[in-house]
Amino acid sequence: MKHFFIIFVFLFAFQSSYAQLFTKEKVTNSVDNIDQKFLTWGYFIGFNQYDFNFDYNENLKDILVEKTTGFHLGLVGDMRINNFMNLRLEPGVFFTTRNLEYNESYFQGTEYNDSDLLREVKSTYVHIPLLLKISTKRINNFKPFIVGGVSTALNLSSNEDNPNDNSSGEFRMTKNTYFYELGFGIDFYLLYFKFTPSIRGVFAMNNEIIPDVDPNSPWTGNISKMQTRGVFINFTFQ
């Protein structure tokens, strides 16, 4: 269903802007001046897919990450620097779930059951990126761009302060994560607003694992570093 929604949004943008993109027709409304304003505002909705990158202490089987498609939404604050550069603040709330599948080799010498091999990691992030958007010259009514920057995220579902660990079924992560981000997109100047589909990759810079109390824990003992990485698909309206 989510994939159909993405296709619908792109078809809507294409249909609405076809005459503007490939003919000499010029839009005569206030959206023409949006790029000349010092400050502009908007909102975004989109989909995300988060993953984990692991570094290990010993050469055991990799922990498998089953990724799911999450949802996010937020606000956009845009500050114009010049005709080609904008500084953007895009605070949002991101919902995602990752399922970790452990190999039986992690539990050698200990008793375990099937539920011990699986950990569901639900995350709700308050994500705040500071981004530099670098655009090309506007071509009729569209303008490609690249974007990059840094961000911080507060994981409201981290379990960092939970005294229970994986021995009680609780997988724990750090509350705060710091990312760098890179992406690209296209601004479409429609009749009444600017519509921007974009895709962005995010990569954590800090270690997010909270080790279990037992240093030989089968769930965290072999993990030296765990870092989030993900892909965002955004649809922005300004």
C-alpha positions in Angstrom: 0.0 0.0 0.0 2.8 2.4 0.8 4.5 1.7 -2.5 1.3 2.6 -4.3 1.2 5.9 -2.4 4.7 6.7 -3.5 3.8 6.0 -7.1 0.6 8.1 -6.8 2.5 11.1 -5.5 5.1 11.0 -8.3 2.3 10.7 -10.9 0.5 13.7 -9.4 3.7 15.8 -9.6 4.3 14.7 -13.2 0.8 15.4 -14.3 0.7 18.8 -12.6 4.0 20.0 -13.9 4.1 18.4 -17.4 3.1 21.6 -19.3 5.5 23.7 -17.2 8.5 21.4 -17.6 8.4 20.7 -21.3 6.7 23.8 -22.8 7.4 27.5 -22.6 4.4 28.1 -20.3 5.3 30.1 -17.3 3.7 29.9 -13.9 2.4 33.4 -12.9 1.7 33.1 -9.1 3.5 33.7 -5.8 5.4 30.5 -5.9 7.6 32.1 -8.5 9.2 34.3 -5.8 9.6 31.6 -3.2 13.3 31.2 -3.9 13.9 34.9 -3.3 12.5 34.9 0.2 15.1 34.9 3.1 13.0 32.5 5.2 10.4 30.0 4.0 8.5 27.2 5.7 6.9 23.9 4.8 6.4 20.3 5.9 7.4 16.9 4.8 6.1 13.3 4.9 7.8 10.2 3.8 9.0 6.7 4.3 12.2 5.3 5.9 14.1 2.1 6.1 16.7 1.7 8.9 19.4 -0.9 9.2 22.3 -1.6 11.6 26.0 -2.0 10.8 27.9 -4.3 13.2 31.5 -4.7 14.1 32.3 -7.9 16.0 34.9 -9.0 18.5 35.0 -12.6 17.2 34.4 -14.1 13.8 31.0 -15.6 14.4 28.0 -15.6 12.0 26.7 -12.1 11.3 23.6 -10.9 13.1 20.9 -10.6 10.4 18.8 -7.4 10.3 15.3 -7.7 9.0 14.4 -4.2 7.8 10.9 -2.8 7.6 9.4 0.3 6.0 8.7 3.0 8.5 6.9 6.3 8.3 7.9 9.9 9.2 6.7 13.5 9.1 8.0 16.9 10.1 8.5 20.6 9.4 10.9 22.5 7.2 12.6 25.8 7.9 14.6 27.1 5.0 17.1 30.1 5.0 18.3 31.5 1.7 22.0 32.1 1.4 22.2 32.9 -2.3 20.6 31.7 -5.5 22.2 28.3 -5.2 22.6 27.6 -1.5 20.1 27.2 1.3 20.5 26.3 4.9 17.7 24.0 6.2 16.4 22.7 9.5 14.1 19.7 9.2 12.9 18.5 12.6 10.7 15.4 12.4 9.4 12.3 14.1 10.4 8.9 12.6 8.9 5.5 13.4 10.7 2.3 12.5 11.2 -1.4 13.5 14.2 -3.6 13.0 14.3 -7.3 13.8 17.6 -9.0 14.8 18.1 -12.6 14.1 21.0 -14.3 16.0 22.7 -17.5 14.9 22.8 -20.5 17.2 26.6 -20.2 17.5 26.1 -17.2 19.8 24.5 -19.5 22.4 27.0 -22.4 22.5 27.3 -23.8 26.0 24.1 -22.1 27.2 20.5 -23.1 27.2 18.2 -21.1 24.9 14.9 -21.2 23.1 13.7 -19.9 19.8 12.6 -16.5 21.2 16.2 -15.9 22.4 17.4 -15.9 18.7 15.1 -12.9 17.9 15.0 -9.4 19.1 12.5 -6.8 17.9 14.0 -3.3 18.0 11.3 -0.6 17.8 12.5 3.0 17.5 10.8 6.3 17.6 13.3 9.1 16.7 13.0 12.8 17.2 15.3 13.6 14.3 16.8 17.1 13.9 19.1 17.7 10.9 20.9 20.8 9.8 21.4 20.6 6.1 23.1 22.6 3.3 21.1 22.4 0.1 23.1 23.2 -3.1 20.9 23.7 -6.2 21.5 24.1 -9.9 20.1 27.0 -11.9 16.3 26.8 -12.2 15.3 25.3 -15.5 11.8 26.5 -16.4 9.9 25.0 -13.4 12.2 22.5 -11.9 15.5 22.6 -10.1 17.7 19.6 -9.1 19.8 19.8 -6.0 22.1 17.9 -3.7 21.9 18.1 0.1 24.1 17.1 3.0 24.7 17.9 6.6 24.7 16.6 10.2 21.9 15.6 12.5 21.1 14.4 16.0 18.3 12.1 17.0 16.7 11.3 20.3 15.5 7.7 20.4 12.4 7.7 22.7 12.3 3.8 22.6 16.0 3.3 23.4 15.7 1.5 26.8 19.0 3.0 27.8 17.9 3.6 31.4 16.0 0.3 31.7 17.7 -1.8 34.4 16.6 -5.0 32.5 18.7 -6.2 29.6 18.5 -9.0 27.1 18.4 -11.6 29.8 14.9 -10.2 30.4 14.1 -9.7 26.8 15.0 -6.0 26.6 17.4 -4.8 23.9 19.0 -1.5 24.8 20.4 1.3 22.7 21.8 4.8 23.4 19.2 7.6 23.6 21.2 10.0 21.4 22.6 9.3 18.0 24.6 11.6 15.7 24.5 11.2 11.9 25.9 12.6 8.7 23.5 12.8 5.8 23.8 12.9 2.0 21.1 13.0 -0.7 19.6 14.6 -3.8 16.2 15.6 -5.1 14.3 17.9 -7.5 12.2 21.0 -6.8 9.0 21.1 -8.9 7.3 24.6 -9.1 3.7 23.8 -9.3 0.7 26.2 -9.6 0.2 26.9 -5.9 3.3 25.4 -4.1 6.7 23.9 -4.5 6.8 20.1 -4.4 10.1 18.3 -3.7 10.6 14.6 -3.8 14.1 13.6 -2.5 16.1 10.6 -1.2 18.7 10.7 1.5 21.1 8.4 3.2 21.9 8.7 6.9 24.9 7.2 8.7 25.4 7.1 12.5 28.8 8.3 13.8 28.6 7.0 17.4 28.3 3.5 18.9 24.7 2.8 19.9 24.9 -0.5 21.7 24.3 -0.7 25.5 26.0 -3.9 26.7 24.2 -6.3 28.9 25.4 -6.7 32.5 27.0 -10.0 31.7 30.1 -9.2 29.6 29.7 -12.7 28.0 26.1 -12.1 27.0 25.2 -13.9 23.8 23.3 -10.9 22.6 25.9 -8.1 23.1 29.1 -9.8 24.2 30.4 -10.1 20.6 29.4 -6.7 19.4 32.1 -4.1 19.5 30.2 -1.4 17.6 26.6 -1.0 16.4 25.6 1.9 14.2 22.4 2.9 12.5 22.2 3.6 8.8 19.1 4.3 6.8 17.4 5.6 3.7 14.7 8.4 3.7 12.3 9.1 0.9 10.8 12.6 1.5 8.0 14.5 -0.1 8.2 18.2 0.9 5.6 20.9 0.4 6.5 24.6 0.6 
